[in-house]
Amino acid sequence: MFFNKLDRPVILKEESDVTDYISKLQALRSETNGAVKAKIDQEIKLASRRKN
């Protein structure tokens, strides 16, 4: 299943990569619900911190 990949840390190298990553997560978020949506929200929050 695709969402099992969220269990591993994601290392991003450049700010533009973070922006793209957050955009992709937001697109996925609109298609999910429940626990998966919560995991995506958490990953967006973590990626946003890396961006700043």
CHARMM-style PDB file with segment names, atoms N, HN, CA, C and O in Angstrom:
ATOM      1  N   MET     1       0.835  -1.189   0.000  1.00  0.00      PROA
ATOM      2  CA  MET     1       0.000   0.000   0.000  1.00  0.00      PROA
ATOM      3  C   MET     1       0.879   1.251   0.000  1.00  0.00      PROA
ATOM      4  O   MET     1       1.908   1.288   0.674  1.00  0.00      PROA
ATOM      5  N   PHE     2       0.493   2.230  -0.722  1.00  0.00      PROA
ATOM      6  HN  PHE     2      -0.343   2.201  -1.269  1.00  0.00      PROA
ATOM      7  CA  PHE     2       1.262   3.458  -0.875  1.00  0.00      PROA
ATOM      8  C   PHE     2       1.561   4.147   0.447  1.00  0.00      PROA
ATOM      9  O   PHE     2       2.672   4.639   0.646  1.00  0.00      PROA
ATOM     10  N   PHE     3       0.603   4.192   1.344  1.00  0.00      PROA
ATOM     11  HN  PHE     3      -0.299   3.792   1.182  1.00  0.00      PROA
ATOM     12  CA  PHE     3       0.752   4.975   2.564  1.00  0.00      PROA
ATOM     13  C   PHE     3       1.701   4.367   3.580  1.00  0.00      PROA
ATOM     14  O   PHE     3       2.059   5.039   4.548  1.00  0.00      PROA
ATOM     15  N   ASN     4       2.115   3.147   3.403  1.00  0.00      PROA
ATOM     16  HN  ASN     4       1.824   2.601   2.618  1.00  0.00      PROA
ATOM     17  CA  ASN     4       3.107   2.564   4.298  1.00  0.00      PROA
ATOM     18  C   ASN     4       4.439   3.300   4.200  1.00  0.00      PROA
ATOM     19  O   ASN     4       5.263   3.197   5.108  1.00  0.00      PROA
ATOM     20  N   LYS     5       4.660   4.027   3.135  1.00  0.00      PROA
ATOM     21  HN  LYS     5       3.990   4.110   2.397  1.00  0.00      PROA
ATOM     22  CA  LYS     5       5.890   4.792   2.965  1.00  0.00      PROA
ATOM     23  C   LYS     5       5.983   5.936   3.962  1.00  0.00      PROA
ATOM     24  O   LYS     5       7.077   6.445   4.204  1.00  0.00      PROA
ATOM     25  N   LEU     6       4.870   6.354   4.546  1.00  0.00      PROA
ATOM     26  HN  LEU     6       3.980   5.941   4.350  1.00  0.00      PROA
ATOM     27  CA  LEU     6       4.881   7.449   5.509  1.00  0.00      PROA
ATOM     28  C   LEU     6       5.482   7.025   6.840  1.00  0.00      PROA
ATOM     29  O   LEU     6       5.751   7.876   7.688  1.00  0.00      PROA
ATOM     30  N   ASP     7       5.695   5.745   7.040  1.00  0.00      PROA
ATOM     31  HN  ASP     7       5.476   5.054   6.351  1.00  0.00      PROA
ATOM     32  CA  ASP     7       6.259   5.246   8.293  1.00  0.00      PROA
ATOM     33  C   ASP     7       7.760   5.464   8.374  1.00  0.00      PROA
ATOM     34  O   ASP     7       8.353   5.332   9.445  1.00  0.00      PROA
ATOM     35  N   ARG     8       8.366   5.791   7.265  1.00  0.00      PROA
ATOM     36  HN  ARG     8       7.885   5.898   6.395  1.00  0.00      PROA
ATOM     37  CA  ARG     8       9.808   6.007   7.231  1.00  0.00      PROA
ATOM     38  C   ARG     8      10.106   7.495   7.130  1.00  0.00      PROA
ATOM     39  O   ARG     8       9.317   8.242   6.552  1.00  0.00      PROA
ATOM     40  N   PRO     9      11.236   7.940   7.685  1.00  0.00      PROA
ATOM     41  CA  PRO     9      11.588   9.360   7.564  1.00  0.00      PROA
ATOM     42  C   PRO     9      11.906   9.717   6.116  1.00  0.00      PROA
ATOM     43  O   PRO     9      12.427   8.904   5.353  1.00  0.00      PROA
ATOM     44  N   VAL    10      11.583  10.929   5.770  1.00  0.00      PROA
ATOM     45  HN  VAL    10      11.160  11.589   6.390  1.00  0.00      PROA
ATOM     46  CA  VAL    10      11.867  11.431   4.435  1.00  0.00      PROA
ATOM     47  C   VAL    10      12.879  12.558   4.587  1.00  0.00      PROA
ATOM     48  O   VAL    10      12.651  13.505   5.341  1.00  0.00      PROA
ATOM     49  N   ILE    11      13.989  12.459   3.877  1.00  0.00      PROA
ATOM     50  HN  ILE    11      14.174  11.691   3.265  1.00  0.00      PROA
ATOM     51  CA  ILE    11      15.032  13.466   3.957  1.00  0.00      PROA
ATOM     52  C   ILE    11      14.978  14.302   2.677  1.00  0.00      PROA
ATOM     53  O   ILE    11      15.100  13.782   1.568  1.00  0.00      PROA
ATOM     54  N   LEU    12      14.793  15.596   2.862  1.00  0.00      PROA
ATOM     55  HN  LEU    12      14.693  16.018   3.763  1.00  0.00      PROA
ATOM     56  CA  LEU    12      14.686  16.496   1.730  1.00  0.00      PROA
ATOM     57  C   LEU    12      15.920  17.391   1.683  1.00  0.00      PROA
ATOM     58  O   LEU    12      16.398  17.857   2.718  1.00  0.00      PROA
ATOM     59  N   LYS    13      16.428  17.627   0.486  1.00  0.00      PROA
ATOM     60  HN  LYS    13      16.040  17.249  -0.354  1.00  0.00      PROA
ATOM     61  CA  LYS    13      17.697  18.327   0.347  1.00  0.00      PROA
ATOM     62  C   LYS    13      17.549  19.819   0.088  1.00  0.00      PROA
ATOM     63  O   LYS    13      18.364  20.604   0.573  1.00  0.00      PROA
ATOM     64  N   GLU    14      16.559  20.223  -0.644  1.00  0.00      PROA
ATOM     65  HN  GLU    14      15.897  19.586  -1.039  1.00  0.00      PROA
ATOM     66  CA  GLU    14      16.430  21.624  -1.001  1.00  0.00      PROA
ATOM     67  C   GLU    14      15.042  22.118  -0.674  1.00  0.00      PROA
ATOM     68  O   GLU    14      14.090  21.340  -0.617  1.00  0.00      PROA
ATOM     69  N   GLU    15      14.930  23.430  -0.458  1.00  0.00      PROA
ATOM     70  HN  GLU    15      15.704  24.062  -0.505  1.00  0.00      PROA
ATOM     71  CA  GLU    15      13.635  24.013  -0.119  1.00  0.00      PROA
ATOM     72  C   GLU    15      12.598  23.760  -1.201  1.00  0.00      PROA
ATOM     73  O   GLU    15      11.433  23.511  -0.891  1.00  0.00      PROA
ATOM     74  N   SER    16      13.000  23.818  -2.463  1.00  0.00      PROA
ATOM     75  HN  SER    16      13.946  24.020  -2.715  1.00  0.00      PROA
ATOM     76  CA  SER    16      12.041  23.574  -3.538  1.00  0.00      PROA
ATOM     77  C   SER    16      11.492  22.156  -3.466  1.00  0.00      PROA
ATOM     78  O   SER    16      10.326  21.921  -3.784  1.00  0.00      PROA
ATOM     79  N   ASP    17      12.332  21.210  -3.048  1.00  0.00      PROA
ATOM     80  HN  ASP    17      13.279  21.401  -2.790  1.00  0.00      PROA
ATOM     81  CA  ASP    17      11.870  19.839  -2.862  1.00  0.00      PROA
ATOM     82  C   ASP    17      10.819  19.776  -1.763  1.00  0.00      PROA
ATOM     83  O   ASP    17       9.842  19.037  -1.878  1.00  0.00      PROA
ATOM     84  N   VAL    18      11.015  20.545  -0.703  1.00  0.00      PROA
ATOM     85  HN  VAL    18      11.809  21.146  -0.610  1.00  0.00      PROA
ATOM     86  CA  VAL    18      10.062  20.565   0.407  1.00  0.00      PROA
ATOM     87  C   VAL    18       8.726  21.128  -0.060  1.00  0.00      PROA
ATOM     88  O   VAL    18       7.670  20.595   0.279  1.00  0.00      PROA
ATOM     89  N   THR    19       8.773  22.192  -0.829  1.00  0.00      PROA
ATOM     90  HN  THR    19       9.631  22.625  -1.105  1.00  0.00      PROA
ATOM     91  CA  THR    19       7.547  22.806  -1.335  1.00  0.00      PROA
ATOM     92  C   THR    19       6.782  21.826  -2.217  1.00  0.00      PROA
ATOM     93  O   THR    19       5.564  21.697  -2.090  1.00  0.00      PROA
ATOM     94  N   ASP    20       7.480  21.143  -3.101  1.00  0.00      PROA
ATOM     95  HN  ASP    20       8.469  21.248  -3.204  1.00  0.00      PROA
ATOM     96  CA  ASP    20       6.842  20.144  -3.964  1.00  0.00      PROA
ATOM     97  C   ASP    20       6.270  19.001  -3.140  1.00  0.00      PROA
ATOM     98  O   ASP    20       5.163  18.529  -3.398  1.00  0.00      PROA
ATOM     99  N   TYR    21       7.029  18.566  -2.155  1.00  0.00      PROA
ATOM    100  HN  TYR    21       7.928  18.950  -1.946  1.00  0.00      PROA
ATOM    101  CA  TYR    21       6.605  17.469  -1.288  1.00  0.00      PROA
ATOM    102  C   TYR    21       5.325  17.838  -0.533  1.00  0.00      PROA
ATOM    103  O   TYR    21       4.396  17.034  -0.450  1.00  0.00      PROA
ATOM    104  N   ILE    22       5.279  19.042   0.009  1.00  0.00      PROA
ATOM    105  HN  ILE    22       6.034  19.695  -0.059  1.00  0.00      PROA
ATOM    106  CA  ILE    22       4.092  19.499   0.739  1.00  0.00      PROA
ATOM    107  C   ILE    22       2.897  19.581  -0.207  1.00  0.00      PROA
ATOM    108  O   ILE    22       1.789  19.199   0.169  1.00  0.00      PROA
ATOM    109  N   SER    23       3.102  20.063  -1.403  1.00  0.00      PROA
ATOM    110  HN  SER    23       4.002  20.373  -1.708  1.00  0.00      PROA
ATOM    111  CA  SER    23       2.016  20.144  -2.386  1.00  0.00      PROA
ATOM    112  C   SER    23       1.450  18.768  -2.711  1.00  0.00      PROA
ATOM    113  O   SER    23       0.235  18.595  -2.806  1.00  0.00      PROA
ATOM    114  N   LYS    24       2.327  17.802  -2.879  1.00  0.00      PROA
ATOM    115  HN  LYS    24       3.314  17.943  -2.801  1.00  0.00      PROA
ATOM    116  CA  LYS    24       1.880  16.440  -3.166  1.00  0.00      PROA
ATOM    117  C   LYS    24       1.122  15.843  -1.985  1.00  0.00      PROA
ATOM    118  O   LYS    24       0.119  15.152  -2.166  1.00  0.00      PROA
ATOM    119  N   LEU    25       1.606  16.113  -0.783  1.00  0.00      PROA
ATOM    120  HN  LEU    25       2.420  16.675  -0.636  1.00  0.00      PROA
ATOM    121  CA  LEU    25       0.906  15.620   0.405  1.00  0.00      PROA
ATOM    122  C   LEU    25      -0.479  16.244   0.527  1.00  0.00      PROA
ATOM    123  O   LEU    25      -1.439  15.562   0.885  1.00  0.00      PROA
ATOM    124  N   GLN    26      -0.585  17.529   0.234  1.00  0.00      PROA
ATOM    125  HN  GLN    26       0.195  18.083  -0.057  1.00  0.00      PROA
ATOM    126  CA  GLN    26      -1.879  18.201   0.313  1.00  0.00      PROA
ATOM    127  C   GLN    26      -2.858  17.636  -0.709  1.00  0.00      PROA
ATOM    128  O   GLN    26      -4.051  17.519  -0.427  1.00  0.00      PROA
ATOM    129  N   ALA    27      -2.369  17.289  -1.881  1.00  0.00      PROA
ATOM    130  HN  ALA    27      -1.400  17.384  -2.111  1.00  0.00      PROA
ATOM    131  CA  ALA    27      -3.232  16.675  -2.896  1.00  0.00      PROA
ATOM    132  C   ALA    27      -3.723  15.305  -2.426  1.00  0.00      PROA
ATOM    133  O   ALA    27      -4.894  14.965  -2.601  1.00  0.00      PROA
ATOM    134  N   LEU    28      -2.827  14.527  -1.832  1.00  0.00      PROA
ATOM    135  HN  LEU    28      -1.877  14.803  -1.690  1.00  0.00      PROA
ATOM    136  CA  LEU    28      -3.212  13.212  -1.312  1.00  0.00      PROA
ATOM    137  C   LEU    28      -4.191  13.336  -0.156  1.00  0.00      PROA
ATOM    138  O   LEU    28      -5.112  12.531  -0.018  1.00  0.00      PROA
ATOM    139  N   ARG    29      -3.983  14.357   0.677  1.00  0.00      PROA
ATOM    140  HN  ARG    29      -3.235  15.011   0.565  1.00  0.00      PROA
ATOM    141  CA  ARG    29      -4.808  14.553   1.869  1.00  0.00      PROA
ATOM    142  C   ARG    29      -6.282  14.691   1.493  1.00  0.00      PROA
ATOM    143  O   ARG    29      -7.154  14.181   2.197  1.00  0.00      PROA
ATOM    144  N   SER    30      -6.558  15.372   0.400  1.00  0.00      PROA
ATOM    145  HN  SER    30      -5.849  15.786  -0.172  1.00  0.00      PROA
ATOM    146  CA  SER    30      -7.947  15.585  -0.011  1.00  0.00      PROA
ATOM    147  C   SER    30      -8.629  14.284  -0.436  1.00  0.00      PROA
ATOM    148  O   SER    30      -9.856  14.228  -0.524  1.00  0.00      PROA
ATOM    149  N   GLU    31      -7.853  13.255  -0.696  1.00  0.00      PROA
ATOM    150  HN  GLU    31      -6.857  13.301  -0.624  1.00  0.00      PROA
ATOM    151  CA  GLU    31      -8.403  11.973  -1.147  1.00  0.00      PROA
ATOM    152  C   GLU    31      -8.471  10.924  -0.042  1.00  0.00      PROA
ATOM    153  O   GLU    31      -8.857   9.783  -0.296  1.00  0.00      PROA
ATOM    154  N   THR    32      -8.100  11.301   1.183  1.00  0.00      PROA
ATOM    155  HN  THR    32      -7.787  12.228   1.389  1.00  0.00      PROA
ATOM    156  CA  THR    32      -8.044  10.329   2.270  1.00  0.00      PROA
ATOM    157  C   THR    32      -8.941  10.731   3.431  1.00  0.00      PROA
ATOM    158  O   THR    32      -9.570  11.789   3.423  1.00  0.00      PROA
ATOM    159  N   ASN    33      -8.979   9.853   4.430  1.00  0.00      PROA
ATOM    160  HN  ASN    33      -8.468   8.993   4.437  1.00  0.00      PROA
ATOM    161  CA  ASN    33      -9.709  10.171   5.657  1.00  0.00      PROA
ATOM    162  C   ASN    33      -9.119   9.366   6.814  1.00  0.00      PROA
ATOM    163  O   ASN    33      -8.255   8.511   6.621  1.00  0.00      PROA
ATOM    164  N   GLY    34      -9.599   9.655   8.001  1.00  0.00      PROA
ATOM    165  HN  GLY    34     -10.301  10.350   8.158  1.00  0.00      PROA
ATOM    166  CA  GLY    34      -9.214   8.890   9.180  1.00  0.00      PROA
ATOM    167  C   GLY    34      -7.746   8.965   9.529  1.00  0.00      PROA
ATOM    168  O   GLY    34      -7.128  10.029   9.484  1.00  0.00      PROA
ATOM    169  N   ALA    35      -7.197   7.809   9.879  1.00  0.00      PROA
ATOM    170  HN  ALA    35      -7.699   6.945   9.915  1.00  0.00      PROA
ATOM    171  CA  ALA    35      -5.816   7.721  10.351  1.00  0.00      PROA
ATOM    172  C   ALA    35      -4.813   8.129   9.275  1.00  0.00      PROA
ATOM    173  O   ALA    35      -3.774   8.711   9.587  1.00  0.00      PROA
ATOM    174  N   VAL    36      -5.109   7.834   8.035  1.00  0.00      PROA
ATOM    175  HN  VAL    36      -5.953   7.361   7.781  1.00  0.00      PROA
ATOM    176  CA  VAL    36      -4.191   8.197   6.944  1.00  0.00      PROA
ATOM    177  C   VAL    36      -4.122   9.716   6.823  1.00  0.00      PROA
ATOM    178  O   VAL    36      -3.042  10.280   6.646  1.00  0.00      PROA
ATOM    179  N   LYS    37      -5.276  10.377   6.919  1.00  0.00      PROA
ATOM    180  HN  LYS    37      -6.153   9.919   7.063  1.00  0.00      PROA
ATOM    181  CA  LYS    37      -5.295  11.836   6.845  1.00  0.00      PROA
ATOM    182  C   LYS    37      -4.497  12.440   7.999  1.00  0.00      PROA
ATOM    183  O   LYS    37      -3.789  13.430   7.817  1.00  0.00      PROA
ATOM    184  N   ALA    38      -4.611  11.846   9.177  1.00  0.00      PROA
ATOM    185  HN  ALA    38      -5.186  11.041   9.325  1.00  0.00      PROA
ATOM    186  CA  ALA    38      -3.859  12.330  10.348  1.00  0.00      PROA
ATOM    187  C   ALA    38      -2.353  12.173  10.131  1.00  0.00      PROA
ATOM    188  O   ALA    38      -1.580  13.054  10.507  1.00  0.00      PROA
ATOM    189  N   LYS    39      -1.932  11.060   9.528  1.00  0.00      PROA
ATOM    190  HN  LYS    39      -2.561  10.344   9.223  1.00  0.00      PROA
ATOM    191  CA  LYS    39      -0.505  10.866   9.244  1.00  0.00      PROA
ATOM    192  C   LYS    39      -0.004  11.875   8.214  1.00  0.00      PROA
ATOM    193  O   LYS    39       1.107  12.392   8.329  1.00  0.00      PROA
ATOM    194  N   ILE    40      -0.825  12.147   7.217  1.00  0.00      PROA
ATOM    195  HN  ILE    40      -1.728  11.728   7.124  1.00  0.00      PROA
ATOM    196  CA  ILE    40      -0.447  13.131   6.209  1.00  0.00      PROA
ATOM    197  C   ILE    40      -0.356  14.513   6.840  1.00  0.00      PROA
ATOM    198  O   ILE    40       0.573  15.265   6.543  1.00  0.00      PROA
ATOM    199  N   ASP    41      -1.305  14.860   7.705  1.00  0.00      PROA
ATOM    200  HN  ASP    41      -2.060  14.250   7.946  1.00  0.00      PROA
ATOM    201  CA  ASP    41      -1.256  16.146   8.417  1.00  0.00      PROA
ATOM    202  C   ASP    41       0.028  16.276   9.221  1.00  0.00      PROA
ATOM    203  O   ASP    41       0.658  17.334   9.235  1.00  0.00      PROA
ATOM    204  N   GLN    42       0.408  15.205   9.885  1.00  0.00      PROA
ATOM    205  HN  GLN    42      -0.104  14.346   9.874  1.00  0.00      PROA
ATOM    206  CA  GLN    42       1.633  15.216  10.681  1.00  0.00      PROA
ATOM    207  C   GLN    42       2.856  15.410   9.784  1.00  0.00      PROA
ATOM    208  O   GLN    42       3.759  16.171  10.130  1.00  0.00      PROA
ATOM    209  N   GLU    43       2.892  14.747   8.667  1.00  0.00      PROA
ATOM    210  HN  GLU    43       2.157  14.128   8.386  1.00  0.00      PROA
ATOM    211  CA  GLU    43       4.025  14.863   7.745  1.00  0.00      PROA
ATOM    212  C   GLU    43       4.098  16.267   7.148  1.00  0.00      PROA
ATOM    213  O   GLU    43       5.190  16.807   6.974  1.00  0.00      PROA
ATOM    214  N   ILE    44       2.945  16.864   6.831  1.00  0.00      PROA
ATOM    215  HN  ILE    44       2.057  16.425   6.972  1.00  0.00      PROA
ATOM    216  CA  ILE    44       2.917  18.235   6.325  1.00  0.00      PROA
ATOM    217  C   ILE    44       3.479  19.186   7.374  1.00  0.00      PROA
ATOM    218  O   ILE    44       4.252  20.091   7.060  1.00  0.00      PROA
ATOM    219  N   LYS    45       3.083  18.970   8.611  1.00  0.00      PROA
ATOM    220  HN  LYS    45       2.455  18.235   8.866  1.00  0.00      PROA
ATOM    221  CA  LYS    45       3.565  19.812   9.707  1.00  0.00      PROA
ATOM    222  C   LYS    45       5.091  19.705   9.853  1.00  0.00      PROA
ATOM    223  O   LYS    45       5.773  20.718  10.009  1.00  0.00      PROA
ATOM    224  N   LEU    46       5.615  18.489   9.803  1.00  0.00      PROA
ATOM    225  HN  LEU    46       5.061  17.667   9.677  1.00  0.00      PROA
ATOM    226  CA  LEU    46       7.058  18.282   9.909  1.00  0.00      PROA
ATOM    227  C   LEU    46       7.800  18.887   8.710  1.00  0.00      PROA
ATOM    228  O   LEU    46       8.849  19.510   8.876  1.00  0.00      PROA
ATOM    229  N   ALA    47       7.261  18.705   7.526  1.00  0.00      PROA
ATOM    230  HN  ALA    47       6.408  18.199   7.392  1.00  0.00      PROA
ATOM    231  CA  ALA    47       7.908  19.240   6.327  1.00  0.00      PROA
ATOM    232  C   ALA    47       7.892  20.764   6.339  1.00  0.00      PROA
ATOM    233  O   ALA    47       8.839  21.399   5.875  1.00  0.00      PROA
ATOM    234  N   SER    48       6.834  21.346   6.862  1.00  0.00      PROA
ATOM    235  HN  SER    48       6.065  20.830   7.240  1.00  0.00      PROA
ATOM    236  CA  SER    48       6.750  22.815   6.951  1.00  0.00      PROA
ATOM    237  C   SER    48       7.822  23.359   7.872  1.00  0.00      PROA
ATOM    238  O   SER    48       8.365  24.434   7.617  1.00  0.00      PROA
ATOM    239  N   ARG    49       8.133  22.653   8.920  1.00  0.00      PROA
ATOM    240  HN  ARG    49       7.692  21.779   9.127  1.00  0.00      PROA
ATOM    241  CA  ARG    49       9.211  23.073   9.836  1.00  0.00      PROA
ATOM    242  C   ARG    49      10.566  23.030   9.138  1.00  0.00      PROA
ATOM    243  O   ARG    49      11.414  23.893   9.364  1.00  0.00      PROA
ATOM    244  N   ARG    50      10.767  22.023   8.291  1.00  0.00      PROA
ATOM    245  HN  ARG    50      10.078  21.321   8.108  1.00  0.00      PROA
ATOM    246  CA  ARG    50      12.029  21.905   7.553  1.00  0.00      PROA
ATOM    247  C   ARG    50      12.184  23.042   6.555  1.00  0.00      PROA
ATOM    248  O   ARG    50      13.294  23.483   6.257  1.00  0.00      PROA
ATOM    249  N   LYS    51      11.051  23.505   6.047  1.00  0.00      PROA
ATOM    250  HN  LYS    51      10.149  23.146   6.289  1.00  0.00      PROA
ATOM    251  CA  LYS    51      11.055  24.553   5.039  1.00  0.00      PROA
ATOM    252  C   LYS    51      11.521  25.879   5.624  1.00  0.00      PROA
ATOM    253  O   LYS    51      12.177  26.667   4.942  1.00  0.00      PROA
ATOM    254  N   ASN    52      11.185  26.123   6.876  1.00  0.00      PROA
ATOM    255  HN  ASN    52      10.653  25.483   7.430  1.00  0.00      PROA
ATOM    256  CA  ASN    52      11.514  27.420   7.501  1.00  0.00      PROA
ATOM    257  C   ASN    52      12.875  27.424   8.022  1.00  0.00      PROA
ATOM    258  OT1 ASN    52      13.320  28.428   8.578  1.00  0.00      PROA
TER     259      ASN     52
END
